[in-house]
C-alpha cells in the first residue's frame, strides 16, 4: 500500500488503478476486494474496478465523485 499525503487530501493507491473515488463531503466505507477502508472528506482512493468493490455511507450526507479511468 502506498500513501501520499498532500495539502488537503490523502491519496491511497493499491496496484493497478482503473477507477477513482474522491469524497467531497461526509464519511463512508469503501470495500476493495476483501479489504475495507474508512474515508473522510477530501480523501481519494484509486482501485481496480474489475475486483469486488462497493461503498457504504457512514454519515447522514455523503457526496463523492467516481471517475472511471
N, CA, C and O of each residue as an XYZ file, in Angstrom:
276
protein
N       0.847     -1.164      0.000
C       0.000      0.000      0.000
C       0.894      1.229      0.000
O       1.913      1.272      0.690
N       0.496      2.239     -0.792
C       1.243      3.481     -0.890
C       0.354      4.616     -0.415
O      -0.778      4.758     -0.876
N       0.858      5.419      0.498
C       0.126      6.595      0.944
C       0.935      7.820      0.561
O       2.151      7.858      0.749
N       0.255      8.818      0.027
C       0.904     10.059     -0.352
C       0.069     11.193      0.212
O      -0.977     11.520     -0.348
N       0.500     11.794      1.298
C      -0.258     12.892      1.904
C       0.024     14.184      1.154
O       1.180     14.563      0.967
N      -1.030     14.852      0.729
C      -0.920     16.147      0.082
C      -1.489     17.199      1.010
O      -1.847     16.884      2.145
N      -1.583     18.438      0.560
C      -2.023     19.533      1.414
C      -3.376     19.279      2.058
O      -3.489     19.336      3.283
N      -4.398     19.002      1.271
C      -5.731     18.885      1.853
C      -6.392     17.541      1.618
O      -7.544     17.349      2.007
N      -5.693     16.609      0.992
C      -6.316     15.310      0.742
C      -5.286     14.208      0.845
O      -4.081     14.446      0.760
N      -5.779     13.002      1.028
C      -4.919     11.837      1.111
C      -5.216     10.952     -0.078
O      -6.380     10.702     -0.392
N      -4.184     10.477     -0.742
C      -4.342      9.601     -1.892
C      -3.828      8.227     -1.501
O      -2.691      8.089     -1.053
N      -4.665      7.211     -1.671
C      -4.287      5.843     -1.344
C      -4.349      5.040     -2.632
O      -5.355      5.092     -3.339
N      -3.316      4.313     -2.947
C      -3.281      3.544     -4.184
C      -2.821      2.119     -3.900
O      -1.852      1.908     -3.171
N      -3.512      1.151     -4.472
C      -3.128     -0.252     -4.356
C      -3.012     -0.834     -5.755
O      -4.026     -1.156     -6.375
N      -1.810     -0.974     -6.256
C      -1.610     -1.629     -7.543
C      -2.247     -0.895     -8.707
O      -2.241      0.335     -8.758
N      -2.801     -1.663     -9.650
C      -3.377     -1.117    -10.875
C      -4.659     -0.350    -10.574
O      -5.567     -0.875     -9.930
N      -4.729      0.895    -11.042
C      -5.897      1.740    -10.778
C      -6.738      1.879    -12.037
O      -6.229      2.247    -13.095
N      -8.029      1.583    -11.919
C      -8.957      1.772    -13.023
C      -9.973      2.863    -12.701
O     -10.419      3.580    -13.597
N     -10.331      2.990    -11.460
C     -11.331      3.956    -11.019
C     -10.780      4.776     -9.865
O      -9.839      4.379     -9.177
N     -11.398      5.932     -9.679
C     -11.028      6.796     -8.559
C     -12.310      7.301     -7.914
O     -13.252      7.695     -8.602
N     -12.334      7.285     -6.600
C     -13.427      7.913     -5.847
C     -12.806      9.035     -5.032
O     -11.816      8.832     -4.330
N     -13.400     10.223     -5.133
C     -12.982     11.358     -4.311
C     -14.171     11.774     -3.462
O     -15.233     12.098     -3.993
N     -13.999     11.766     -2.158
C     -15.076     12.084     -1.229
C     -15.119     13.595     -0.996
O     -14.183     14.178     -0.448
N     -16.218     14.216     -1.420
C     -16.393     15.661     -1.291
C     -16.927     16.056      0.078
O     -16.555     17.095      0.624
N     -17.804     15.220      0.629
C     -18.457     15.556      1.896
C     -18.872     14.284      2.617
O     -19.303     13.321      1.983
N     -18.743     14.275      3.940
C     -19.218     13.161      4.759
C     -18.156     12.109      5.013
O     -16.961     12.343      4.832
N     -18.630     10.931      5.442
C     -17.766      9.788      5.724
C     -18.413      8.546      5.127
O     -19.637      8.412      5.126
N     -17.578      7.635      4.616
C     -18.099      6.387      4.057
C     -17.044      5.309      4.162
O     -15.866      5.586      4.386
N     -17.491      4.061      3.994
C     -16.585      2.920      3.919
C     -16.510      2.491      2.469
O     -17.510      2.506      1.751
N     -15.320      2.111      2.045
C     -15.105      1.620      0.694
C     -14.529      0.218      0.786
O     -13.555     -0.017      1.502
N     -15.134     -0.708      0.061
C     -14.631     -2.078      0.001
C     -13.848     -2.234     -1.288
O     -14.334     -1.887     -2.364
N     -12.635     -2.757     -1.179
C     -11.778     -3.034     -2.331
C     -11.274     -4.459     -2.176
O     -10.368     -4.719     -1.385
N     -11.856     -5.375     -2.926
C     -11.527     -6.788     -2.749
C     -12.016     -7.242     -1.387
O     -13.189     -7.066     -1.057
N     -11.133     -7.821     -0.597
C     -11.500     -8.276      0.750
C     -11.140     -7.252      1.824
O     -11.291     -7.528      3.014
N     -10.666     -6.076      1.418
C     -10.261     -5.041      2.359
C     -11.312     -3.947      2.438
O     -12.009     -3.679      1.460
N     -11.428     -3.310      3.605
C     -12.389     -2.230      3.803
C     -11.664     -1.017      4.375
O     -10.850     -1.146      5.289
N     -11.959      0.151      3.835
C     -11.318      1.390      4.244
C     -12.380      2.399      4.661
O     -13.450      2.460      4.056
N     -12.091      3.186      5.687
C     -12.948      4.306      6.070
C     -12.399      5.558      5.406
O     -11.203      5.838      5.476
N     -13.279      6.301      4.766
C     -12.879      7.527      4.076
C     -13.558      8.721      4.714
O     -14.683      8.626      5.203
N     -12.852      9.862      4.703
C     -13.446     11.101      5.179
C     -13.270     12.170      4.106
O     -12.577     11.962      3.111
N     -13.899     13.299      4.322
C     -13.908     14.392      3.357
C     -12.504     14.703      2.834
O     -11.539     14.724      3.598
N     -12.400     14.941      1.531
C     -11.171     15.303      0.813
C     -10.179     14.156      0.635
O      -9.025     14.406      0.286
N     -10.588     12.913      0.864
C      -9.724     11.774      0.586
C     -10.103     11.165     -0.762
O     -11.261     11.206     -1.177
N      -9.108     10.602     -1.431
C      -9.317      9.921     -2.711
C      -8.798      8.500     -2.602
O      -7.893      8.209     -1.820
N      -9.387      7.620     -3.399
C      -8.980      6.218     -3.401
C      -9.000      5.720     -4.837
O     -10.005      5.864     -5.533
N      -7.897      5.137     -5.280
C      -7.815      4.508     -6.593
C      -7.944      3.000     -6.409
O      -7.352      2.429     -5.494
N      -8.728      2.351     -7.290
C      -8.913      0.907     -7.140
C      -9.156      0.259     -8.495
O      -9.499      0.930     -9.468
N      -8.973     -1.055     -8.542
C      -9.213     -1.843     -9.743
C     -10.700     -2.202     -9.785
O     -11.180     -2.974     -8.954
N     -11.405     -1.654    -10.730
C     -12.858     -1.859    -10.826
C     -13.231     -3.285    -11.205
O     -14.392     -3.675    -11.078
N     -12.267     -4.063    -11.667
C     -12.557     -5.451    -12.012
C     -12.636     -6.332    -10.778
O     -13.169     -7.440    -10.840
N     -12.113     -5.853     -9.658
C     -12.187     -6.567     -8.390
C     -13.493     -6.213     -7.676
O     -14.120     -5.199     -7.983
N     -13.894     -7.047     -6.732
C     -15.073     -6.784     -5.915
C     -14.878     -5.447     -5.189
O     -13.845     -5.224     -4.558
N     -15.875     -4.563     -5.282
C     -15.772     -3.269     -4.629
C     -17.162     -2.730     -4.319
O     -18.155     -3.186     -4.887
N     -17.227     -1.755     -3.413
C     -18.505     -1.135     -3.065
C     -18.301     -0.038     -2.043
O     -17.226      0.093     -1.457
N     -19.358      0.758     -1.833
C     -19.301      1.836     -0.855
C     -20.516      1.770      0.067
O     -21.576      1.275     -0.316
N     -20.344      2.280      1.298
C     -21.432      2.339      2.257
C     -21.294      3.634      3.051
O     -20.257      3.864      3.673
N     -22.331      4.492      3.041
C     -22.248      5.746      3.798
C     -22.162      5.490      5.298
O     -22.789      4.567      5.817
N     -21.379      6.316      5.987
C     -21.303      6.286      7.440
C     -22.062      7.483      8.006
O     -22.784      7.357      8.995
N     -21.895      8.650      7.370
C     -22.581      9.861      7.819
C     -23.932      9.995      7.106
O     -24.201      9.292      6.132
N     -24.766     10.897      7.599
C     -26.091     11.106      7.009
C     -26.004     11.602      5.570
O     -26.807     11.207      4.725
N     -25.035     12.464      5.291
C     -24.856     13.006      3.943
C     -23.492     12.592      3.422
O     -22.477     12.749      4.101
N     -23.482     12.058      2.200
C     -22.238     11.684      1.540
C     -22.300     12.177      0.098
O     -23.242     11.866     -0.631
N     -21.292     12.946     -0.308
C     -21.172     13.399     -1.696
C     -19.794     12.983     -2.182
O     -18.784     13.238     -1.526
N     -19.768     12.327     -3.363
C     -18.492     11.864     -3.895
C     -18.516     11.931     -5.421
O     -19.570     12.022     -6.050
N     -17.328     11.885     -5.980
C     -17.153     11.813     -7.434
C     -16.508     10.467     -7.724
O     -15.517     10.100     -7.094
N     -17.071      9.729     -8.680
C     -16.493      8.470     -9.130
C     -15.981      8.697    -10.546
O     -16.766      8.984    -11.449
N     -14.681      8.571    -10.747
C     -14.053      8.821    -12.034
C     -13.604      7.484    -12.619
O     -12.841      6.746    -11.996
N     -14.076      7.189    -13.800
C     -13.703      5.956    -14.499
C     -12.523      6.254    -15.408
O     -12.644      7.026    -16.359
N     -11.377      5.640    -15.117
C     -10.150      5.938    -15.837
C      -9.931      4.901    -16.928
O      -8.942      4.973    -17.658
